[in-house]
Amino acid sequence: MTRIEADGKAPTVEVISKIPIFDKLSFEDQQLLSALWKRSNLKDREVLFAKGAVGESMFVIEKGAVEISVPLGGKNEKLSISHLHEGDFFGELSLIDGRPRTATATAMEDCVLLEMKRQEFITFLLGHPTVAVGMITEIGKRLRNTDELVTSLASKNLNEEMEEQLNVGDRFADRIAEFGGSWGFIISFVAFIFGWMALNTVQLLLKPFDEYPFIFLNLILSCVAALQAPVIMMSQNRAQKKDRLKAELDYQVNVKSELMLQELNDKIDELRRTELRDIQATVQGVAAIDDRIKSLEQSLKSTDES
């Protein structure tokens, strides 16, 4: 439901000329256009219209910013689609196809908007193809941005993105953590320890470089453990970050799927309503024909009796 406080004043030609989709119009056309638009005010965080509301107007932002979003299943949850600023227009789809609003428009700050009703909008576009072409171009750009957003949500390869962000130190830490958590490391490390102990035991007759109780070996083991722990933690932190990003990506894909299902349900409901209207019209037509036949039969009977 629109919560808008209007002052009813029409914008000046100077204001209209600053709007990108109207700046190529002649001065006479801008004068005509300024008489069709009405200026209105919207307070910060006020909802201009909600998803599913009847589309009666399109708007151009003269001052301020408006957020276009789609409500999600949870309470007060929404998916922000775009942020529009001075000179941008919105709400044109419902005026073109006559269907309910596909998103919710909320003021991000105090706004001054220009509003045009559906009939005036269509009449003006029919007489000014230049504006129609400009609006079609802008709508096409928005559709392309939406397609890119949907494609990016569905086709992101998290492993490739994380791989591109790794530096030399990160790659080295991952290699060490990968080797430190394998059987190859365990077997080679055990072989190294027993080889060290055997070598220093055999040299008892000569002169061992690390005699029992192998103090130098204990120092090496302590250094390896001290260095290995932070390296493994670095790799684990990246793994946790990857898990969080994966969970966020899954959430975005789920949101996209939910929006598609909602759109599909709306289309199915519209088809069912259309079918019910057609069936009702057919039944009424059959009933009218039946009444007409009965009326003719009664007229024939009356004629025969006379």
Secondary structure, DSSP 4 states (H G I P E B T S, - for coil): ----EE--PPPPHHHHHTSGGGTTS-HHHHHHHHHH-EEEEE-TT-EEE-TT----EEEEEEES-EEEEEE-SSTT-EEEEEEE-TT-EE-HHHHHH-PPPSSEEEESS-EEEEEEEHHHHHHHHHH-HHHHHHHHHHHHHHHHHHHHHHHHHHH--HHHHHHHH--HHHHHHHHHHHHHTSHHHHHHHHHHHHHHHHHHHHTTSS--SS-TTTHHHHHHHHHHHHHHHHHHHHHHHHHHHHHHHHHHHHHHHHHHHHHHHHHHHHHHHHHHHHHHHHHHHHHHHHHHHHHHHHHHHHHHHHHHH-
